């Protein structure tokens, strides 16, 4: 269950990298809104059919996370408008 998963990740202080691939847009959005990624160095969100639908979750994540050195958003449903929001 995503609620349990996001709570467990939120309570962990030792996780620096996360691969969350081939899930769904809904699960990826739950992860983005439910977990504090401020100390993560690498996030792989490949293949989740992720789209922003005007939300700023991804750009907020980048702005609030100076240690982030790798963010993989390959094979999602991001379009040009999403790229502008993320940039």
C-alpha positions, 0 to 999 in steps of 0.5 A, a space after each residue: 500500500 502506497 500510504 504505508 510505503 511513503 510513511 516508511 520512507 518519510 521516517 528513514 534518515 538513511 536513504 539517499 537513493 531511490 529507484 521507483 520504476 514502472 509503477 503508475 502516475 498515481 503512485 508516483 504522485 503519491 510518492 512525490 507529495 508524501 515523502 521528504 526527498 530533501 536529503 536524497 542524492 538520486 531518484 529514478 522515477 523512470 516509466 511511471 507514466 508521470 505527468 504534472 498536470 500543472 502541478 509543481 511537485 517535481 520542480 518543488 522537489 528540485 528546488 528543495 533538494 540541493 544534494 540531488 545530483 541525479 533525477 531520472 524521468 525517462 519514459 514518462 508522459 512529460 510534455 513541453 509544458 511539463 518541462 517548463 514547469 520543471 525547469 
